[in-house]
């Protein structure tokens, strides 16, 4: 079953000319349970791709589908973790998660379970503004999982995470059957998590590797270095 599909997807920001769209005619499909590592130099279109499938940005042309529905209409099926947490600083850890649980109709006891999973139960009643950057990112990960979405969009989720916390993220992803789209500057970690890879450059899909293996690390690193040089 196709979980995520981009069909000739083009997207650009307001005022951006068509000739320099952020995404240009990108087509790819992910089956349920696949984990895609989305790579590319800065400005390649990775975060735009995430934004479109998170329902935060409309395609200029083409389609962005989640379980056959336009991404804009499928937001309850998607969990998002970005390099910006978008947490409510004035609320406690528990209050942030309860807010999202109520929004999506998730059971209240899931909040406590997730706090245990991200090793934040002891800080549940602390105001988010008082947490470290890494602790806040742990809460953002828990929030993305609170409604048990089948699709996870992870845009540099390792920002601010220490090695132990990133290990928790790996366990949460590998222990479940989520369909995942992941961007990260940590190629080694991305290759451990992903089942396939795609490379963007200037909004175009320039490389796909459908079955990732350890030997893909060197050629992907070399390609990214060439693209970064322009």
NUMI-918538 format. One record per atom (N, C-alpha, C): x, y, z; residue in three letters. Coordinates in pm, whole numbers, plus 32768, in hexadecimal, padded with zeros to 4 digits. Layout:
REM NUMI-918538
((X Y Z) "ALA"),
...
END
This chain:
REM NUMI-918538
((8053 7F89 8000) "UNK"),
((8000 8000 8000) "UNK"),
((8058 807D 8000) "UNK"),
((803A 80DB 7FA7) "UNK"),
((8086 8157 7F9E) "UNK"),
((805F 81B3 8010) "UNK"),
((80C1 81D8 8062) "UNK"),
((80A7 822F 80D6) "UNK"),
((80BC 82C1 80B4) "UNK"),
((8123 82DD 8065) "UNK"),
((8146 8367 8040) "UNK"),
((8168 8368 7FAC) "UNK"),
((8133 83C9 7F64) "UNK"),
((8152 83D3 7ED6) "UNK"),
((8160 8464 7EAB) "UNK"),
((81CD 8480 7E66) "UNK"),
((81DF 8500 7E21) "UNK"),
((81D2 84E4 7D8C) "UNK"),
((8176 8528 7D4B) "UNK"),
((815D 8512 7CBD) "UNK"),
((8175 8594 7C72) "UNK"),
((81EB 859E 7C34) "UNK"),
((8212 8616 7BE9) "UNK"),
((81FF 8693 7C3F) "UNK"),
((822D 8688 7CB9) "UNK"),
((8218 86F1 7D1E) "UNK"),
((8273 8768 7D06) "UNK"),
((8236 87DB 7CF8) "UNK"),
((827F 8859 7CED) "UNK"),
((8249 88B7 7D59) "UNK"),
((82A2 88FE 7D9D) "UNK"),
((8278 895A 7E06) "UNK"),
((82D4 89D3 7E08) "UNK"),
((829B 8A46 7E1D) "UNK"),
((82EA 8ABF 7E2A) "UNK"),
((82A9 8B1B 7E90) "UNK"),
((82F9 8B72 7EC8) "UNK"),
((82CC 8BCF 7F2F) "UNK"),
((8294 8C4D 7EED) "UNK"),
((8240 8C97 7F36) "UNK"),
((8208 8D13 7EFE) "UNK"),
((8277 8D70 7ECB) "UNK"),
((8266 8D9D 7E51) "UNK"),
((82C9 8DF7 7E15) "UNK"),
((833D 8DB0 7DD3) "UNK"),
((8347 8D2C 7DE6) "UNK"),
((83B4 8CE1 7DA9) "UNK"),
((8393 8CC5 7D16) "UNK"),
((83E9 8CE7 7CB9) "UNK"),
((83CA 8CCF 7C2B) "UNK"),
((83C5 8C3A 7C0B) "UNK"),
((8372 8C19 7BA8) "UNK"),
((8362 8B8D 7B82) "UNK"),
((83E7 8B4E 7B59) "UNK"),
((843F 8B9F 7B20) "UNK"),
((84BF 8B6A 7AF0) "UNK"),
((851B 8B3F 7B62) "UNK"),
((84FF 8B6A 7BDD) "UNK"),
((8553 8B42 7C4F) "UNK"),
((84FE 8B09 7CC0) "UNK"),
((849D 8AB5 7C9D) "UNK"),
((8445 8A77 7D00) "UNK"),
((8495 8A26 7D65) "UNK"),
((8461 8A1D 7DDF) "UNK"),
((84A6 89D2 7E48) "UNK"),
((84A5 893C 7E2C) "UNK"),
((843B 890B 7DEE) "UNK"),
((8432 8880 7DBF) "UNK"),
((8405 8882 7D2F) "UNK"),
((843F 882A 7CDE) "UNK"),
((8420 882A 7C4F) "UNK"),
((8402 879D 7C1E) "UNK"),
((8383 8781 7C04) "UNK"),
((835C 8706 7BBE) "UNK"),
((8392 8688 7C04) "UNK"),
((8386 8683 7C88) "UNK"),
((83BA 8612 7CD6) "UNK"),
((8351 85A3 7CDE) "UNK"),
((8378 852A 7CBB) "UNK"),
((831F 84B6 7CC5) "UNK"),
((8364 8446 7D10) "UNK"),
((8324 8415 7D79) "UNK"),
((8353 839E 7DC0) "UNK"),
((82E1 8367 7E14) "UNK"),
((82EB 82E7 7E38) "UNK"),
((8285 82A7 7E8A) "UNK"),
((82C7 825A 7EFB) "UNK"),
((8284 8259 7F6F) "UNK"),
((82B0 820A 7FE1) "UNK"),
((8241 81AA 8007) "UNK"),
((8262 812C 8012) "UNK"),
((8203 80CA 8044) "UNK"),
((81FF 80D1 80DD) "UNK"),
((8191 80A2 8117) "UNK"),
((8183 80A4 81A8) "UNK"),
((81F9 805D 81EA) "UNK"),
((8234 80A0 824C) "UNK"),
((82A4 8067 8296) "UNK"),
((832D 8089 825E) "UNK"),
((8334 80C4 81E7) "UNK"),
((83B6 80ED 81B1) "UNK"),
((83E7 816B 81F9) "UNK"),
((846A 8179 81FF) "UNK"),
((84A7 81EE 823E) "UNK"),
((8508 822E 81DB) "UNK"),
((84E5 82A7 81AF) "UNK"),
((8532 82EC 8149) "UNK"),
((8590 8352 8187) "UNK"),
((8610 8349 8165) "UNK"),
((8672 83AE 8189) "UNK"),
((867A 8412 8116) "UNK"),
((8650 848D 812F) "UNK"),
((864C 84F5 80CA) "UNK"),
((86C8 854C 80DA) "UNK"),
((871E 854A 8076) "UNK"),
((87A0 858C 807D) "UNK"),
((87AA 85FD 8017) "UNK"),
((880D 8652 802B) "UNK"),
((8828 86BE 7FCD) "UNK"),
((886D 8731 8014) "UNK"),
((88B2 8787 7FC8) "UNK"),
((88F4 87FB 8006) "UNK"),
((888D 8860 8037) "UNK"),
((88BA 88C4 8080) "UNK"),
((8860 892E 80AD) "UNK"),
((881B 896E 8034) "UNK"),
((8799 8985 8043) "UNK"),
((874C 89C0 7FD6) "UNK"),
((871E 895E 7F6C) "UNK"),
((8731 88DC 7F85) "UNK"),
((870C 8878 7F21) "UNK"),
((8676 8862 7F17) "UNK"),
((862C 8884 7F81) "UNK"),
((859B 886F 7F81) "UNK"),
((856B 880A 7FE7) "UNK"),
((85C4 87DB 803E) "UNK"),
((859F 8773 809E) "UNK"),
((8534 87A3 80FF) "UNK"),
((8549 8817 813D) "UNK"),
((84E7 884B 819E) "UNK"),
((8464 8870 8159) "UNK"),
((846C 889E 80DC) "UNK"),
((83F1 88BC 8091) "UNK"),
((83A1 883C 807C) "UNK"),
((83E5 87D0 8059) "UNK"),
((83A2 874F 8048) "UNK"),
((835A 8728 80C8) "UNK"),
((839C 8736 813A) "UNK"),
((835F 8717 81BB) "UNK"),
((82E6 8771 81D3) "UNK"),
((82F3 87F1 81B9) "UNK"),
((8286 884F 81D1) "UNK"),
((820B 882E 817D) "UNK"),
((8221 8807 8102) "UNK"),
((81AF 87E3 80AB) "UNK"),
((8166 876A 80E3) "UNK"),
((81AF 8703 810B) "UNK"),
((816E 868A 813D) "UNK"),
((8139 869A 81CB) "UNK"),
((8168 86FF 8211) "UNK"),
((812E 8720 8294) "UNK"),
((80AE 8771 8286) "UNK"),
((808A 8795 820D) "UNK"),
((8012 87E5 81F6) "UNK"),
((8024 8878 8212) "UNK"),
((80A1 88A5 821C) "UNK"),
((80BD 8931 823D) "UNK"),
((80D2 8987 81C1) "UNK"),
((80D7 8947 814D) "UNK"),
((80F3 898E 80D1) "UNK"),
((80AF 8943 8060) "UNK"),
((806D 898C 8008) "UNK"),
((8027 894E 7F98) "UNK"),
((8085 893D 7F20) "UNK"),
((8076 88CE 7ED6) "UNK"),
((80C2 88C1 7E5B) "UNK"),
((809A 892C 7DF7) "UNK"),
((80F9 895A 7DA8) "UNK"),
((80D9 89B3 7D39) "UNK"),
((809D 8964 7CC6) "UNK"),
((80CC 88E9 7CB6) "UNK"),
((8092 888C 7C56) "UNK"),
((80B9 87FF 7C80) "UNK"),
((8077 879D 7C44) "UNK"),
((808E 8713 7C6B) "UNK"),
((8043 86F1 7CEB) "UNK"),
((8063 867D 7D24) "UNK"),
((801A 864C 7D99) "UNK"),
((8078 8621 7E08) "UNK"),
((804A 8636 7E84) "UNK"),
((808C 8602 7EFC) "UNK"),
((8021 85B6 7F48) "UNK"),
((802C 8531 7F4C) "UNK"),
((7FC3 84DC 7F83) "UNK"),
((7FF6 848D 7FFB) "UNK"),
((7FA2 8485 8062) "UNK"),
((7FBB 8431 80D7) "UNK"),
((7F48 83CF 80E0) "UNK"),
((7F65 834E 80CF) "UNK"),
((7EFE 82E6 80CD) "UNK"),
((7E8F 8309 8069) "UNK"),
((7EB8 833E 7FF6) "UNK"),
((7E59 835D 7F8C) "UNK"),
((7E11 83E1 7F98) "UNK"),
((7E24 8427 8007) "UNK"),
((7DE3 84A9 801C) "UNK"),
((7E45 851B 8007) "UNK"),
((7E15 858F 7FD7) "UNK"),
((7E6F 8603 7FD3) "UNK"),
((7EA8 861E 805E) "UNK"),
((7F28 863D 8064) "UNK"),
((7F6C 864E 80E5) "UNK"),
((7F24 86B2 813F) "UNK"),
((7EEC 871A 8104) "UNK"),
((7EA6 8781 8152) "UNK"),
((7E32 8747 81A0) "UNK"),
((7DF6 86DB 816C) "UNK"),
((7D81 869E 81AB) "UNK"),
((7DA6 8626 8203) "UNK"),
((7E25 8606 820C) "UNK"),
((7E50 858C 8252) "UNK"),
((7EA9 85AA 82CA) "UNK"),
((7E9B 8621 8303) "UNK"),
((7EF7 8648 836D) "UNK"),
((7EED 85F2 83EA) "UNK"),
((7E79 85B7 8403) "UNK"),
((7E6B 855F 8477) "UNK"),
((7EB7 84DD 8466) "UNK"),
((7EE0 84BF 83EB) "UNK"),
((7F2B 8443 83D0) "UNK"),
((7FC2 8459 83D4) "UNK"),
((7FEA 84D3 83F5) "UNK"),
((8078 84F8 83EC) "UNK"),
((80A9 8530 8471) "UNK"),
((8121 8509 8498) "UNK"),
((8166 8546 8509) "UNK"),
((81E3 858B 84D6) "UNK"),
((8200 8600 850B) "UNK"),
((826E 8652 84D8) "UNK"),
((82CF 8676 8548) "UNK"),
((8350 8664 852E) "UNK"),
((83B9 8696 8586) "UNK"),
((8416 86EB 8530) "UNK"),
((842A 8768 8559) "UNK"),
((847F 87C3 850F) "UNK"),
((84F7 87E9 8563) "UNK"),
((8557 8830 8528) "UNK"),
((85C8 8863 8576) "UNK"),
((859B 88D7 85D0) "UNK"),
((8523 890D 85B7) "UNK"),
((84E3 896C 8612) "UNK"),
((8473 8922 865A) "UNK"),
((846B 892C 86DE) "UNK"),
((840F 88D5 8728) "UNK"),
((837D 8900 8721) "UNK"),
((8362 8983 8719) "UNK"),
((82DA 89B8 8718) "UNK"),
((828A 898C 8794) "UNK"),
((82CE 897B 8804) "UNK"),
((828A 895F 8882) "UNK"),
((825A 89E1 88C1) "UNK"),
((81FC 89D6 891E) "UNK"),
((81CD 8A4B 8969) "UNK"),
((8224 8A5C 89E5) "UNK"),
((827A 8AC1 89E3) "UNK"),
((82DC 8AD3 8A4E) "UNK"),
((829D 8AE5 8AD7) "UNK"),
((8227 8B26 8ADB) "UNK"),
((81EA 8B47 8B5C) "UNK"),
((81A3 8ACF 8B9C) "UNK"),
((818D 8A65 8B4F) "UNK"),
((814C 89EE 8B84) "UNK"),
((81B3 898A 8BB5) "UNK"),
((8188 892F 8C09) "UNK"),
((81E1 88C5 8C35) "UNK"),
((81ED 885B 8BC8) "UNK"),
((824C 8801 8BDD) "UNK"),
((825F 8791 8B81) "UNK"),
((81DD 8744 8B71) "UNK"),
((81A1 871E 8BE1) "UNK"),
((8126 86CE 8BDF) "UNK"),
((80B5 871B 8B9B) "UNK"),
((80AA 879D 8BB7) "UNK"),
((803E 87EE 8B7C) "UNK"),
((804C 87F7 8AE5) "UNK"),
((80C8 8803 8AB4) "UNK"),
((80DE 8805 8A23) "UNK"),
((80AB 8785 89E2) "UNK"),
((80CD 8713 8A1D) "UNK"),
((80A4 8694 89E2) "UNK"),
((800E 867C 89F0) "UNK"),
((7FD6 86A3 8A62) "UNK"),
((7F45 8693 8A74) "UNK"),
((7EF7 86E7 8A10) "UNK"),
((7F2A 875E 89F3) "UNK"),
((7EE7 87B5 8993) "UNK"),
((7EDB 8770 890B) "UNK"),
((7F48 8733 88DF) "UNK"),
((7F44 86EF 885D) "UNK"),
((7EF6 866D 8864) "UNK"),
((7EFA 8629 88D4) "UNK"),
((7EAA 85B0 88E3) "UNK"),
((7E15 85D0 88D7) "UNK"),
((7DEB 863C 8918) "UNK"),
((7D5F 8664 8910) "UNK"),
((7D3A 8691 8882) "UNK"),
((7D96 86D6 8842) "UNK"),
((7D7D 8706 87BA) "UNK"),
((7D61 8692 875B) "UNK"),
((7DAA 8623 876C) "UNK"),
((7D9B 85B2 8712) "UNK"),
((7D46 8541 874C) "UNK"),
((7D0E 8556 87C2) "UNK"),
((7CBA 84EF 87FE) "UNK"),
((7D08 8475 882D) "UNK"),
((7D87 8487 884F) "UNK"),
((7DD9 8418 8880) "UNK"),
((7DBC 8400 8913) "UNK"),
((7DC4 8384 8943) "UNK"),
((7DA9 8366 89D0) "UNK"),
((7E0D 83AC 8A2B) "UNK"),
((7DDD 83DC 8A9D) "UNK"),
((7E30 8429 8AFA) "UNK"),
((7EA7 83D7 8B2E) "UNK"),
((7E95 8354 8B40) "UNK"),
((7F02 8304 8B78) "UNK"),
((7F77 82F5 8B17) "UNK"),
((7F62 8317 8A99) "UNK"),
((7FD1 8310 8A39) "UNK"),
((803C 8379 8A59) "UNK"),
((8013 83E9 8A94) "UNK"),
((8073 8452 8AB6) "UNK"),
((80DB 841D 8B18) "UNK"),
((80AD 83DC 8B83) "UNK"),
((810A 83A5 8BE5) "UNK"),
((8167 833D 8BA9) "UNK"),
((8131 82E8 8B53) "UNK"),
((8182 8280 8B13) "UNK"),
((81EF 82BE 8ABB) "UNK"),
((81CB 8325 8A6F) "UNK"),
((822D 8366 8A18) "UNK"),
((8299 83AD 8A68) "UNK"),
((8274 83EB 8AD8) "UNK"),
((82D8 842C 8B2C) "UNK"),
((833F 83C7 8B5E) "UNK"),
((8311 834F 8B7C) "UNK"),
((836E 82E5 8BA4) "UNK"),
((83C7 82BF 8B2E) "UNK"),
((838F 82B6 8AB8) "UNK"),
((83DB 828B 8A43) "UNK"),
((844B 82EC 8A1F) "UNK"),
((8433 836E 8A34) "UNK"),
((849C 83D1 8A13) "UNK"),
((84EA 83FD 8A8F) "UNK"),
((84DB 83B0 8AFB) "UNK"),
((8527 83C8 8B77) "UNK"),
((8514 8455 8BAE) "UNK"),
((8495 8482 8BAF) "UNK"),
((8476 8508 8BE1) "UNK"),
((840A 8506 8C4D) "UNK"),
((83E7 8492 8C80) "UNK"),
((837C 8489 8CE4) "UNK"),
((839D 84D9 8D62) "UNK"),
((841C 84DD 8D88) "UNK"),
((8444 8525 8E02) "UNK"),
((8435 85BD 8DF4) "UNK"),
((842C 85ED 8D78) "UNK"),
((8422 867E 8D5F) "UNK"),
((8398 86A4 8D29) "UNK"),
((8337 864D 8D3B) "UNK"),
((82B4 8661 8CFE) "UNK"),
((8270 86E2 8D29) "UNK"),
((828A 8711 8DA2) "UNK"),
((8246 8788 8DD6) "UNK"),
((829E 8805 8DD0) "UNK"),
((830B 87FC 8D85) "UNK"),
((8361 8871 8D75) "UNK"),
((8333 88C2 8CFC) "UNK"),
((833D 8945 8D09) "UNK"),
((831B 899D 8C9A) "UNK"),
((8380 8988 8C28) "UNK"),
((834D 897F 8BAF) "UNK"),
((83A2 8961 8B3C) "UNK"),
((8412 89C8 8B2C) "UNK"),
((83F9 8A45 8B4A) "UNK"),
((845F 8AAD 8B3B) "UNK"),
((84DB 8A92 8B90) "UNK"),
((84CE 8A40 8BF8) "UNK"),
((853F 8A24 8C51) "UNK"),
((858F 89AA 8C25) "UNK"),
((8564 8967 8BBC) "UNK"),
((85AA 88EF 8B8E) "UNK"),
((861E 8913 8B32) "UNK"),
((867E 88B9 8B26) "UNK"),
((86E9 88CA 8AC6) "UNK"),
((86B4 88B3 8A39) "UNK"),
((8703 88DA 89D5) "UNK"),
((86D9 88C8 894A) "UNK"),
((86C2 8834 892A) "UNK"),
((871A 87DF 895A) "UNK"),
((870A 8750 8941) "UNK"),
((868E 8717 8985) "UNK"),
((8670 8744 89FE) "UNK"),
((85F9 8715 8A44) "UNK"),
((857A 8741 89FB) "UNK"),
((857C 87BC 89C9) "UNK"),
((8509 87EB 897D) "UNK"),
((84F3 8797 8900) "UNK"),
((8562 876F 88C1) "UNK"),
((8553 871E 8848) "UNK"),
((851A 8694 8869) "UNK"),
((853B 865F 88DE) "UNK"),
((84FF 85E0 8908) "UNK"),
((8467 85EE 8914) "UNK"),
((843A 865F 894A) "UNK"),
((83AA 8675 8958) "UNK"),
((8369 8685 88CE) "UNK"),
((83AE 86C7 8873) "UNK"),
((8379 86D6 87EB) "UNK"),
((8368 864D 87A8) "UNK"),
((83C5 85F3 87C3) "UNK"),
((83BA 856B 878D) "UNK"),
((8340 8524 87C9) "UNK"),
((8330 852F 884D) "UNK"),
((82BC 84F3 888E) "UNK"),
((823A 852C 8857) "UNK"),
((8237 85AF 8842) "UNK"),
((81BE 85EF 880D) "UNK"),
((819B 85B8 8783) "UNK"),
((81FF 85A3 872F) "UNK"),
((81E6 8570 86A9) "UNK"),
((81A9 84E4 86AB) "UNK"),
((81C1 849B 8718) "UNK"),
((8192 8410 8722) "UNK"),
((8110 8402 8771) "UNK"),
((80DF 8471 87AB) "UNK"),
((8072 8465 880C) "UNK"),
((7FF2 842B 87D0) "UNK"),
((7FD8 8446 8750) "UNK"),
((7F5D 8415 8711) "UNK"),
((7F75 8398 86BB) "UNK"),
((7FE9 835A 86CE) "UNK"),
((800D 82DF 8686) "UNK"),
((7FFB 82ED 85F0) "UNK"),
((803B 8351 85B4) "UNK"),
((802A 8365 8524) "UNK"),
((8073 82F9 84D4) "UNK"),
((803C 82CE 8464) "UNK"),
((8081 826B 8411) "UNK"),
((80FA 82A4 83C7) "UNK"),
((80FD 832A 83B5) "UNK"),
((8169 836A 836B) "UNK"),
((81B0 83CF 83C5) "UNK"),
((8235 83C9 83C6) "UNK"),
((8286 8428 8412) "UNK"),
((82DF 8476 83B3) "UNK"),
((82DF 84FA 83C3) "UNK"),
((8334 8553 8375) "UNK"),
((839A 8590 83D5) "UNK"),
((8417 8572 83C1) "UNK"),
((8480 8599 841F) "UNK"),
((84E6 85F1 83D7) "UNK"),
((84DF 8673 83F1) "UNK"),
((8537 86D3 83AF) "UNK"),
((85A6 86F9 8410) "UNK"),
((8619 86B8 8402) "UNK"),
((868B 86CA 845D) "UNK"),
((865F 86B9 84EF) "UNK"),
((8623 8647 8510) "UNK"),
((85F2 8632 8598) "UNK"),
((8660 8623 8600) "UNK"),
((86DB 860D 85D1) "UNK"),
((874B 85FA 862D) "UNK"),
((8788 867D 865D) "UNK"),
((874F 86EE 8632) "UNK"),
((8782 8770 865F) "UNK"),
((877D 877A 86F8) "UNK"),
((87EE 878D 8735) "UNK"),
((87F4 879D 87C7) "UNK"),
((87F2 871C 8815) "UNK"),
((87E2 86AA 87D2) "UNK"),
((87DB 862C 881B) "UNK"),
((8868 85F6 8836) "UNK"),
((887A 85C1 88AF) "UNK"),
((88F8 857D 88CB) "UNK"),
((88F0 84EE 8895) "UNK"),
((895D 84A3 88A1) "UNK"),
((8962 841D 8868) "UNK"),
((88F8 83C3 88A5) "UNK"),
((88E5 83CC 8929) "UNK"),
((8882 8378 896C) "UNK"),
((87F5 8397 893A) "UNK"),
((87D7 8419 892A) "UNK"),
((8751 8440 88FC) "UNK"),
((8739 8414 886D) "UNK"),
((87A0 841E 8819) "UNK"),
((878E 83F0 8790) "UNK"),
((877A 8359 878D) "UNK"),
((87B9 8313 87E9) "UNK"),
((87A2 8283 87F4) "UNK"),
((8711 8264 8816) "UNK"),
((86D4 82B7 886C) "UNK"),
((8646 82A5 888B) "UNK"),
((85F1 82B9 880F) "UNK"),
((8613 831D 87BF) "UNK"),
((85C8 8335 8744) "UNK"),
((85D5 82BD 86E7) "UNK"),
((864B 8287 86D9) "UNK"),
((865E 8210 8686) "UNK"),
((8608 819D 86B6) "UNK"),
((8605 8186 8738) "UNK"),
((85B4 8118 876F) "UNK"),
((8520 812C 8751) "UNK"),
((84EF 81A8 8760) "UNK"),
((8463 81C5 8747) "UNK"),
((8440 81AF 86B4) "UNK"),
((849A 81D0 865B) "UNK"),
((847E 81C1 85CC) "UNK"),
((848A 812F 85A0) "UNK"),
((84F4 80EE 85CA) "UNK"),
((850D 8066 859D) "UNK"),
((84B1 8001 85DF) "UNK"),
((8478 8025 8653) "UNK"),
((841F 7FC9 8699) "UNK"),
((838F 7FD3 866E) "UNK"),
((8371 8029 860C) "UNK"),
((82E8 803B 85DE) "UNK"),
((82E4 8032 8545) "UNK"),
((826B 8039 850F) "UNK"),
((825A 8029 847F) "UNK"),
((8236 80AC 843A) "UNK"),
((8268 811C 846E) "UNK"),
((824E 819C 842F) "UNK"),
((828D 81A3 83A4) "UNK"),
((824B 81EB 834D) "UNK"),
((828B 8218 82D2) "UNK"),
((82D1 829B 82F4) "UNK"),
((834F 82A7 82D1) "UNK"),
((83A1 8317 8300) "UNK"),
((83E4 835E 828B) "UNK"),
((83E3 83E3 828F) "UNK"),
((8438 8435 8239) "UNK"),
((8493 8484 8296) "UNK"),
((8515 8473 8286) "UNK"),
((8577 84AA 82E2) "UNK"),
((85DD 84FE 8297) "UNK"),
((85F6 8578 82C7) "UNK"),
((8669 85C5 829A) "UNK"),
((86C9 85D3 8310) "UNK"),
((8749 85CA 82F5) "UNK"),
((87AE 85DB 835C) "UNK"),
((8834 85F6 831A) "UNK"),
((888A 8641 8360) "UNK"),
((8913 8656 832F) "UNK"),
((896F 85E5 835D) "UNK"),
((893B 858D 83B1) "UNK"),
((8989 851C 83E3) "UNK"),
((896F 84A3 8389) "UNK"),
((89C0 8498 8321) "UNK"),
((89A9 842F 82BD) "UNK"),
((89AF 83A4 82FA) "UNK"),
((8A0D 838C 8353) "UNK"),
((8A1B 8307 838F) "UNK"),
((899E 82E0 83DC) "UNK"),
((8969 833F 842D) "UNK"),
((88F0 8322 8479) "UNK"),
((8879 830F 841C) "UNK"),
((8870 8362 83B4) "UNK"),
((8803 8354 8355) "UNK"),
((8803 82CD 8310) "UNK"),
((8878 829D 82EC) "UNK"),
((8882 821B 82AA) "UNK"),
((885B 81A9 8307) "UNK"),
((8874 81BA 8387) "UNK"),
((8849 8152 83E7) "UNK"),
((87B1 814B 83F0) "UNK"),
((876F 81BD 83E5) "UNK"),
((86DF 81C2 83F8) "UNK"),
((8690 81A4 837A) "UNK"),
((86C7 81C3 8306) "UNK"),
((8678 81C1 828A) "UNK"),
((8681 813C 8241) "UNK"),
((861B 8122 81F2) "UNK"),
((861A 80AD 819A) "UNK"),
((8638 80D4 810A) "UNK"),
((862B 8155 80EB) "UNK"),
((864A 8187 8065) "UNK"),
((8671 8218 806D) "UNK"),
((86A7 824E 8001) "UNK"),
((86D4 82DA 8002) "UNK"),
((86AD 831D 7F7F) "UNK"),
((869E 83A1 7F87) "UNK"),
((8688 83F5 7F12) "UNK"),
((86D8 8474 7F26) "UNK"),
((870E 84A9 7EB9) "UNK"),
((8762 8520 7EBF) "UNK"),
((8722 858E 7E6B) "UNK"),
((8713 8604 7EAA) "UNK"),
((86E1 867B 7E64) "UNK"),
((8753 86DC 7E4A) "UNK"),
((8748 8725 7DDB) "UNK"),
((87A6 8791 7DBD) "UNK"),
((875A 87FC 7D71) "UNK"),
((8758 8873 7DA9) "UNK"),
((8711 88E4 7D6C) "UNK"),
((8681 88C0 7D49) "UNK"),
((8642 8875 7DA1) "UNK"),
((85B6 8853 7D92) "UNK"),
((859A 87D9 7D3D) "UNK"),
((8600 87A1 7CFE) "UNK"),
((85EE 872D 7CA6) "UNK"),
((8619 86AC 7CED) "UNK"),
((85D4 8640 7CD0) "UNK"),
((85FD 85BD 7D01) "UNK"),
((866B 858A 7CA4) "UNK"),
((86E4 857B 7CDB) "UNK"),
((8755 8558 7C84) "UNK"),
((878B 84CB 7C9C) "UNK"),
((8761 848B 7D07) "UNK"),
((8795 8405 7D26) "UNK"),
((8733 83BD 7D80) "UNK"),
((871D 833C 7D67) "UNK"),
((86CF 82E6 7DC0) "UNK"),
((871A 8265 7DD9) "UNK"),
((8715 8238 7E54) "UNK"),
((874F 81B6 7E78) "UNK"),
((86E4 8169 7EC2) "UNK"),
((86A1 810B 7E7E) "UNK"),
((862B 80CA 7EB7) "UNK"),
((8649 8066 7F26) "UNK"),
((86C0 802F 7F29) "UNK"),
((86E2 7FCC 7F91) "UNK"),
((876A 7FF0 7FCB) "UNK"),
((8767 803B 8038) "UNK"),
((87E4 806B 8072) "UNK"),
((8837 7FF9 80AD) "UNK"),
((88B9 8005 809A) "UNK"),
((8918 7FA6 80D4) "UNK"),
((8990 7FF6 8105) "UNK"),
((89E2 7FBC 815E) "UNK"),
((8A55 8005 8193) "UNK"),
((8AB1 803D 8127) "UNK"),
((8ABC 7FF4 80B8) "UNK"),
((8B16 8023 804D) "UNK"),
((8AE2 809F 8004) "UNK"),
((8A67 80C9 8022) "UNK"),
((8A32 8143 7FE5) "UNK"),
((8A6A 81C2 8027) "UNK"),
((8AA6 81B5 809C) "UNK"),
((8AD3 822A 80E7) "UNK"),
((8B38 827D 8098) "UNK"),
((8B9E 823C 8063) "UNK"),
((8C09 8286 801E) "UNK"),
((8BD7 82CC 7FA0) "UNK"),
((8B8E 8288 7F46) "UNK"),
((8B5F 82D0 7ECF) "UNK"),
((8AFD 8340 7EEE) "UNK"),
((8AA9 832E 7F53) "UNK"),
((8A4D 8399 7F78) "UNK"),
((8A99 8412 7FB1) "UNK"),
((8AFB 83F7 8005) "UNK"),
((8B4B 8464 803C) "UNK"),
((8B94 84AF 7FCD) "UNK"),
((8BC7 8465 7F6C) "UNK"),
((8C0D 84A4 7EFD) "UNK"),
((8BAF 84F8 7EA9) "UNK"),
((8B36 84C5 7E8F) "UNK"),
((8AD3 8511 7E43) "UNK"),
((8AAC 8591 7E8C) "UNK"),
((8A95 8587 7F0C) "UNK"),
((8A6F 85FE 7F5A) "UNK"),
((8ADF 8666 7F59) "UNK"),
((8B5A 8638 7F5F) "UNK"),
((8BCC 8696 7F5B) "UNK"),
((8BD0 86DE 7ED5) "UNK"),
((8BB9 8696 7E68) "UNK"),
((8BBA 86D4 7DE3) "UNK"),
((8B49 8739 7DD6) "UNK"),
((8AD3 8714 7E08) "UNK"),
((8A60 876E 7DFE) "UNK"),
((8A76 87EC 7E51) "UNK"),
((8AB4 87DC 7EC4) "UNK"),
((8ACC 8850 7F1B) "UNK"),
((8B2E 88B2 7EDA) "UNK"),
((8B87 887D 7E88) "UNK"),
((8BE7 88D6 7E41) "UNK"),
((8BA4 891D 7DCC) "UNK"),
((8B2A 88EC 7DA7) "UNK"),
((8AE2 892B 7D38) "UNK"),
((8B0E 88FA 7CB2) "UNK"),
END
